[in-house]
Amino acid sequence: MALIKKHISPVIDELPSFSALEEAYTYFQTHNGEFDKQSHAIDQISQFDGGGKLLVKLLLDNPYIHKDMIDNIASILSKMSPKRAPIESIMDLLKEKNAYIRNIGITTLQCYGDAIKYYIVKFLIGDDRDLRIFAINVLGDVNFAESREMLVELLQNEKDINVAMTAVDYLAEIGEMQDIDLLESLKERFDDAYVVFAIDNAIRQIKG
């Protein structure tokens, strides 16, 4: 008598839904190493108020987070509307030592277009030197129509040599002939051999 084989359907875990941000976050934490479940968790996290900031926190507080999970979080953040996106928190990614995280921050910010101008201006006029440098880096990478004017306005009064030289590097790429006098004036303001070299190089680039 022939044996009749029974077809056994595989057991598929049903991914849960969550009623609160904390529930989704707990699920993410308790399924470390399970990419599909953690991916489901971050998708759910993004739908709650404050979820965007929490996703950025996951990138900042987990030095060993897998590259695929970083990309997944970045993809979710980049698809958020500028009104919901935690833009100021994302700018904190630019302070990270991890170059991949920094680049993720810049790439994500680029997705929000003109919505990030307010935050760039806020940092450019702030007292924190590092934030001014980060803002210049973003400004150089997103290429607003007003990028050149914003760099020129910064250089008119900037007293920190590192901030000024960061701006000069970008102005070398987008500056105009009328900016050369301002660049020349920086040589007197800072009186430094490196400044002279950097400015002369910038002027050569502008002149083409």
HUPELIN-V179832 format. One line per field, one symbol per residue. psi: psi as a letter, one per 20 degrees, with the letter a starting at -180 (. if undefined). burial: # if it has 16 or more other ideal C-beta (glycine too) atoms within 10 Angstrom, else .. A space follows every 50 residues. Layout:
psi->???
burial->???
//
This chain:
psi->pqpoppoopqppppprrqiqghghgggghjlpinggghggghgggiiqpi hghhghhhhhjnhjpqhhhghgghggghiqqhhhpmghhhhhhiiqhohg gghggggghhiicihihghggghhjrioghhggghgggghhhmqhjgghh gghghhipiphggghghgghhhhjrrhiihggghhhhhhhmphhgggggh ggggghh.
burial->.................#..#.###.##........##########.#.. ######.###....#...##.###.###.#....###.######.#.... ##.###.##.##...##.###.##......##########.#....##.# ##.##..#..#.##########..#...#..##..#...#....#..##. .##..#..
//
